[in-house]
């Protein structure tokens, strides 16, 4: 699609991508990628790291200024009104999560008690294969995340924030560290308090310190309690819950854990209001009292498409529209065979599910674990799905932390079975055995502490069930000899 003279387009040819984007309060166009050129709004070749000065000149930190002008609880209520759901994978309502922190006593004069030490842990680990949406924000517009951190800290009465960044994100770590230094130099963090000690509706200023912590490359540290263990300098082993992090988290203190993209939404929600946010996205496709899927979402598309990359779309966009219109279709004009909708742990969408809407109801409607990170990996008609299952099983075997026996042993067994099936050395009974192992490990069956085994379970199980014929062709029949005896002397 040709770009408009002002560098912005608000729809693809069908008009199905962002039909209401032109009505945004900030003048139209994308929200999270306002300063990051992304197709179809602008040419990605124009991307550069947004400095503090450029960020501030283009409306940056306006949301933080507004947040400080109202009470912390009012900020939380605005986020609750927006029904912003976590963008890290689980989709839990952000404002509701904040309310799990211990309540503060208020004296007769209306003054809150000292909240004591609390922490904000920013999950920038992003180790899920096929996911690279947070990387885009940290690469080019890190101050958007930092402004979200400052707003969350004020709303939750938090004085210390840690950004836990993936160990392999070497360049991104340098970019974020420089942005933090710029934020300190310009009075956003440290010193007299947020925004150079600006007076807040709470009374006085509110000082926040922000630190960057680099992980060592373990997938399990993307799990919130494994992340906390790693921040404390321990082995990244998930914790048993309860107690939950909001009550007893980092260093035993109340802790909120939010994803990079989740925090990046806060400045616009506070600036324009929670109701404005609900005008984008879609209500629950299941109806009833099910929570909606409001707002825009960064969707990183990879695999067999002509134009892979990160696209900002409203939640609810059909997978076919995302692939055919934004990504230019499947490579080589081939047919769609399947897609992992949101990271490999979510399971796979089959060949008859190309019309699946990418919203938080996708799990219950299309037999996958959930929307996850909403970063689809697309497969064309020539893809060997047995090899895909084997490769995913290999990954989970390698990344299992080893704390829970069903995951530690079961992931290895699944990998062995998938390798045997791919090599043509398995029998039909091995298909049933693989499914039996898969369905017996994970936090859902109640056999493990965290959801890593569930991801392994859903990935392998959905691939096997939706491409059963491919697996049947690779195995040998299992024969059970039957003897028939007639008379006493028969053999």
N, C-alpha and C positions, 0 to 999 in steps of 0.2 A: 504494500500500500504506500503511495507517495505521502510524504509528510506535508502537513499544512504549512502555510507561510510562517506562522508563529512557532513552528516546531511541535505543535500539539495536534493530536487527533484523539477523539474520545471514544471511537468505536472501530470495530473491524467492519468489513463489507456487510456482514449480516446484522450489525448493530447489537450483537448479543454479549459483547464483552463487558463494557462499562457504560450502559445506556444512560446513566444519570450523572456521570462524572462532570459534565459541563456545568452542573448546578452547585458545585462545591463552593464553600464560603471563601476559599482562598483564590478564586478566579478560574477554577477548572483544572483539569489534568489530574495526574496521580497524586497520592498522599505521601506514602512512605518514600517513593522514588521521585519526589518533587525536584530534588537537586541532582538526581542521578539519571542521566539520559538512558532511557530504556524504550525498546520498541513496544507499541507503535507510536509512542508520544514523541520520541526524539531519537537521534542517531547515537547508538552506544559508543561510537568512536570518540564522542566528546566527553567521555568520563574523566574525572580528575578528583583528587582528594579535596573535599570541602574543608577549608580552614575555619577557624573560629570567626574571623572577620567576615568571610563570605556568608557563613551560616547566620550570623547576627544580622547582616544587611538584608538577608532574604527572609526575615521573619522569625529567625531562630531565637529561642528562649522566651518568646512571647507567652507560650503556654506556662512556663515556669513562673513568670511574673504574675500571671493571672492566678495561678495556684496559690502563691504566697499571699494574695490579697483576700483569700477566703480561708475558712478554717479547714484543718486536715480532714475532718469527717465529711465536710462538704465535697472535698476532692474525691474521697472514696465513694460517696453517693453518686457523683457524676459518672465515675467509672462503672459503678453498678448499673446505673441507668443505661449506659451504652451497651451493656451485656457483652463487653469485650471478653472473648474466650481465649485462653492461653494458646499461643501460636507455636509452642514447642512440641506439641504432639497429643497431649491429653485433652485439650480443649476445655479445661476447667475455668469457670468464670473468675476473672482476675479480681474484681472488686469483692466478691464473696470470699476469696482466699485471704484477702487483706483483713477481713473482719475476724478471722480466726486468731489473730494476735490477742494476747491478754488485754482486757479492758483496763483503762486507767481510771483511778479514783479522781473525783472532782470535788474541790472544797466549796464552801458556801459562797465564796467570791467568784466561783466559776473557773478557777485555775486548776489545770491538770497536774497530777502528781508526776514526778520525774519518771519517764518510761524506763530508765536504766539502759543498759547495753542491749541493743538489738542489731540485727544484721540484714542486709539485702545481698543475696547471692545471685548474680546474673549468670544464667546458663548460656554461655557462648561456646559450649563444647562442640556442638554440631558434628557428631561423629557418625550419624546415621547415613549409610551408603546412599548416594543419589541425592543428598540434601546439601544445598549450598546457598540458601536464601539469606541467612544471617551474615554470611561472608560478604555479600554484596554491600550491606549496610556498613559493616566494619571497614571494608575496603575504601569506600568513597564518602560516606556521610556519618562518621562516628559520633559527631556531636548530637545527632538526633537521638541516639541511644543514651548519651550522657544526660541530655535534658530529661528523658524519660526516667533515668535513674534518680535524678534530683527530685522530680515530682513524686515518685514512689516513696523516696526517703522522707519527704515532708509529710505526705499523707499518712504514712505508717509510723511516724516519729522515730525514724532510724537515723543513726549518726555515722554508720560505717557501711560502705558497699564494697563488695569484692566482685570483680569480673573474672569468671573462670573461663579462660579461652583455650580452645583445643590446642594440644601440643604441636600439631602439624601446621598450625596457622602462624608461621613465622613472620611473614610480611604483615599480616593483619595485626599481630601483637605490637609491632613497631608503630603502625598507623594509630592504633588505639592509645598506646602509651604517649605518643606525641599529642594527641587530642586531649588526653587527661592533663598533660602539662600546660596546654593552652588554656584549658578550663580553670586550672589553678591560677595561672598568670592573670586571668581576667576576672577573678573573684567569684567564679561559679562555685567552686569547692574550696574548702579550707578557710583560712583567714578568719574574718569576722563573722562569716556565715554565708549562706546561699546568696548569690548576686550581690557580693560586696557588703554583706551584713544588712540586707534590706529588711525593714520591719515587716513582720508577718501578722496575719489576722489572729494567730495563736498568741501573739504577744512576744516582742523581742525578735531576735534573729534565730536562724536555725542552721547550725554548722554541720556539714557533711564532708566526710573524707572518702575518697574513692581510690581503690587500688586494683591493679591488674595482676592476676595470678595465672601462670601458664601451666597447663596440665602436661602429663607425660605421654599422652596418646592412647589412653585406655577408653574403649567404647563404653564401658560400664559407668564411667564418670559422668555420662550424660543423664544417668538416673539421679534424681535430686539428692538422695541421701548418700549415694556413692560420691557425688560431687562434694558434699560437706565433709566426708571423711578425707578426701584428697586435699581439700582446703586446709584441714587441720594437720596435714603432713603425714597422714596415715595411708595404708593401702586402700584403694578405692573399692571397698566392700559396702554394698547397700546395708542399711540398718533395718531392723524390725520396727514396724509401726503398729500401734502407737508406742511412744509419744511421737506426735507429728512435729515437723520442723517449726511450725508457727508457735509451738509451745516450748519445745526443746530442740534446737537446731544446732547451728554452728557454735562450737565451744560451749554447748549446753544452754545457749541463750535463744530467745525467740527469733526466728529467721523466716524471711519471705524469699522464695526462689521464683524468679521470673525469667522468661526467655527474652532474647535480644529484640525480636520482632514485636513481642508483646509490649515491651517498654517503649519501643519506637512509636507506638500508636498513641501513647499518653499525651504528648504535647498537643496534637490536633484535637483530641477528645476534650481536654481541659479548655483549649482556646475556643472551640466552636460548640461544645456542649455534647452531652451523651445522646440527646435526641437526634442531633445532626448525624451522629455515627450510625444510628439505626436506620437511616434512609438508604444505606448501602448494604449489599449482601441480600440475604433472603430469610424469611421465616422458616420454621422447621417444616420440612417436606413430609414429616410424619403426622403433622397436625397436633391437636390436643394441647397439652401443657408442656410439650417438649421444648427445650430451649432453642432459640433461633441461631442462625449463623450470620450475624451482622458484620459489616465492615468489609474492607478489602483484605486481600491475602497475597503475600509474595509466593509465587509458584515457580520453582526451579525445574525446568523440564530437560531431561537428558534422554539418551538412547537413540533409537532409529528415527530421528526427525531431522528435517532440513535446517531448522533454525533453533538449536538448543539455547537455553539461557533462562534468565529470571524475568518473570512478567508479573506485574501487579494487576490483579483481577478482583472483581467482586466475588465473594463466596457464593457458590451455587452455579458457577459457570460449567456447562457440560464439558466433559473431557474431549469430546469430538471437536467442539469449537476451539478449545485451547490448542489442540494438536493441529487441526487443519487450517485455522485462520491465523493464529499467532505464531505457530511454529512452522508454517508453510507446508504442512502435510508430512506424511511418512516418507522417508528417504527412498529414492528410486521408484516412487509411485507404487510401492508394494502395499499389501493389505495389512490392516491392524490385526495383531494376534493377541495382545494383552498389554497390561500396564500395571506396574506397582505404583499405587496412587500416592503414597506418602511416606516413602522410606521402606526398606525391605521388610521390616518387622510388621507392617500392616497387612501383608498378604497381597494377593493379586486380583485384578479385575480381568475376567475372561473375555474371549472374543465377542461375546454377545452383550458386553457391558460397556461399549464404547460411548454410549449416551449418558453414562453415570454423571450425576451432578456432584461437583466437588464441594461438598459442605459437610458439616459435622454429623449429619445423619447417614453418611455413606456406608458406615459399618453395618448398621441394621438393615439397610436396604439392599446391599450387594454382597453380603457375606464376606466382609473383610473386617479386620480388627478396628479400623477407624480411619479418619482422614490423615492422622499423623501430621507430618510436616507439609503436606500438600505439594510435594515435589515429585511429580510422576516420572518414572522411567518407562519408556515406551518400547515395545518389542514388535518387530515386523513378522511377516508370515514365515520367514526362514529360520526363526529362532528355535533352538533346541531347548525345550522347556525342562527336560531332564537335566541338562547341563546347568541351567539356571538354578534349579533346586539344589543340585550338588554344590554349586559355588556358594549359595546362601548358607547351606549347612556348614560348609567349611569355615565361613566367616564367623558364625556363631560359636562353633567349636573353639576357634582361636580366641574369641573375645569373652567367653564365659570366665567369670572371676574365680570360679571353683569353690565358692562358699557353700552352695547347696548341692547335695549329691545328685538329685534328679537332673539338674541342669548340667553339672560337670560330666556325669557319665552319659546322660541321654543325648547331649549334643554330639558327643563322640560317636555314639552308636548310630545316630541319624546320618552323620557324615559318612560313616562306613557303608551304611545301606545305600545311600544315594550314589556313592562311588561304585558299588557293586552293580547297581541297576544300570548306571551309565555304561559300564564296561560290558554289559550283557551277561554277567555271571550270576545274576540273581534269579530266584524262582518266584512264582506268583505269591507264595506265602510271605515273602519278604515285603510285598506291598502292604499287606495287612499288618505286619509287624511294625513297619515304619509309621503307619497311622496310629497304631496302639501306643508306640513310644511318644509320638508327638502330642497326643491328647492327654497324656498322663503327667506332663511336666509343665510347670508354670504357676504363677500366682493365682490364676483363675481356678485351676484344679485344686489349688491350695497346697502345692508341694514345694514352692520356692518363695523366697523373700521378695524378689523384684520381678519385673516383667520381661527380662531378657529371654527367658525360656518361652514365654508366651509369644514373643516375636518369632522365635525359631519355629515354634509350634504352628502359628498361623501361616507363616511364609511357606513352609514345606507342605502343610496340609492343604491349603487352598490351591497351590500349584498342582498337587497330585489329583485333587478332586475335580478341578476344572480342565485338566489335560490328561485324564485317566487313560485314554487310548494310547497316548505316547509312552506312558510307563508300561502298559500291558505289552506293547510291541517289543520292549527291551528285556523282558523276563522270560524264563523258561517255565513251562507248565510244571506244576507240582503234582506228581502221581502218587496216589496212595494205593498200594497193592491190596486187592481184595481176593480172598480165597473162599471158594465155595465147596463145601464138603457134602457128599451124598453117600450115605451109608457109613458103616463103622470103619471100613478100610480105605476110604477115599483120602487122596492127598491134595 
